[in-house]
Amino acid sequence: MSHITTLPRFGLVSSAHKPGQKGQKKSKPSKSTMGFGAGRKELWRCVENCGACCKLAKGPAFATPEEIFSDPSDIELYKSLIGPDGWCIHYEKSTRTCSIYSDRPYFCRVEPDIFKKLYGIENEKFNKEACSCCRDTIKAIYGPHSKELDNFNRSVKDSGSG
């Protein structure tokens, strides 16, 4: 069983801070958790035509595979998926889809049981953590004012209002 030392960002790598960094300032509450929407529970869901999580080589602000995984085979598998442009070799840029989605590695899955097993995130905190991870990754890849972030925020807001 592998052990991951930091919370993933959208199931892959940390975008907030590298492991071991202490005293970092906390992020501000998102608009979706303030005002009239306060107290509304968001439900995480993957948004089509995004793919931010498929950018595997995100840069120095993100944890490296060696910082995340303790199992050498997980490190090797992760690295083998990184294409020359930093995107996963299975990510189809023209359609913004994963060509192996149903057979993707466990660390590409954003699911409560995986978050609990790998990161110690209890099921009742899954949605909050998954939404936060996704937002951070989308902001880093597409920017804080991107249509991808707007689509994600709209999707999780709509899913939590029912």
Buried (B, 14 or more C-beta within 10 A) or exposed (E): EBEBBBBBBBBBBBBBBBEEEEEEEEEEEBEBBEEEBEEEEBBBBBBEEBBBBBBBBBEEEBBBBEBBBEEEEBBEBBEEBBBEEEBBBBBEEEEBBBEEEEEBBEBBEBEBEBBBBBBEBEEEBBBBBBBBBBBBBBBBBBEEEBEBBEBBBEBBBEBBEE
